[in-house]
């Protein structure tokens, strides 16, 4: 039998053959690392196809497991610290608008003295940051101290002229800059919280104390999100909102909302309540295909006003027909809508603890009818080991496929982002959940989990419940 090393290499070779074959058939080539990222390019779009995406999962999983196998253990452990260093560098170069400066410079790149000039920072230190990132395939050093964008670094591009970004620093992230907003948020708010994880678990063995509370001295009687909405945190809140828009824009482009729960199950003139609606993207997207549905958007007052403007721009006909309503509502208080065909919560429950989720979902259960659906749009954390028999009974609960041996069943490092996101949410006081976690929360809140729809091309799922 081949050694594990040989099995991993064979998986890599087979997956590369698959990808090469698909690209050759379409008479194109796989995107090059040293070229800027263009998500609209045909070869990038092809990379999102189901067959290529599956092969890429195996490639990443096998490559990462191969590195973990051959590295000395102490080197592998110490390498984890490199992630924090690179995150700090990424936040810095994003705030210095390096990707935009290099986009304007073109493929020949630019000397670090010129890159540093607009921000008046130390060019030697900036070169050291860029060299660390380039060594890890973020940016390219085309000649000594001359750097250019590559496929990875160009994803930081905020899509504006660099001169405009420096002239209006408070508006740098406004517009189409969700990746930069995420990187800067991770390198700021979350990085400052990372170092408080150990202290928080010693302080509170239940694990319910958020490290972010310790990092920013948030009073125990104040929620993190209300704290973020305070005037002094305006920039932090704006950055968070932009960062969270990254997933929704991609979901809309893919029509993901239609690929999970079957909206035909609702009455043609039914009511959907988008709880914590944000800009109201969920209901708006659904209403475009199901124009008879009435939509109720619920959120903080300031957010609701933005949602009104968004709907007025993108679906004014629904407003004119009186089929959309905007309500200021705190989802910990009694739910005012008692005629809902469905309650939708997109990336709401993962922001809160289990006990808080029970409170939120119990409010909805109290306002529901026997025909009401509960639809959570969330990520579902897979177990590395095989799921329990109880979980397997729930339709859609088990992952679409299991990784081939000798890979970890959950595809290992290729799927690690959801576990990392789970810990990031802990810093905010929330968590990503396993199927068993969802079952427990639903049960305590008076709901029964009946199905999980896994959305093709995305990690997220539609977790569907009915009144118990």
Buried (B, 14 or more C-beta within 10 A) or exposed (E): EEEEEEBBBEBBEBBBEBBEEBBEEEEEEBBEEEBBBEEEBEBBEBBEEEEBEBBBBBBBBBBBBBEEEEEEEEEEEEEEEEEEEBBBBBBBBBBBBBBBBBBEBEEEBBBBEEBBEBBEBEBEEBBEBBBBBBEBEBBBBBEEBBBBBBBBBBBBBBEBBBEEBBEEEEEBBBEBBBBBBBBBBBBBBBBBBBEBBEEBBEEEEEEBBBBBBBBBEBEEEEBBBEBBBEEEBEEBBBBBBBBBBBBBEBBBEBEBBBBBBEBEEBEEEBBBBBBBBBBBBBBBBBBBEBEEBBBBBBBBEEBBEBBBEBBEEBBEEBBEEEBBBBBEBBBEEEBEBEEBBBBBBBBBBBBBBBEBBBBBBBBBBEBBEEBBBBBBBBBBBBBEEEBEEEBEEBEBBBBEEBBBEBBBBBBBBBBBEBBEBBBBBBBBBBBBBBBBBBBBBBBBBBBBBBBBBBBEEBBBBBBBBBBE
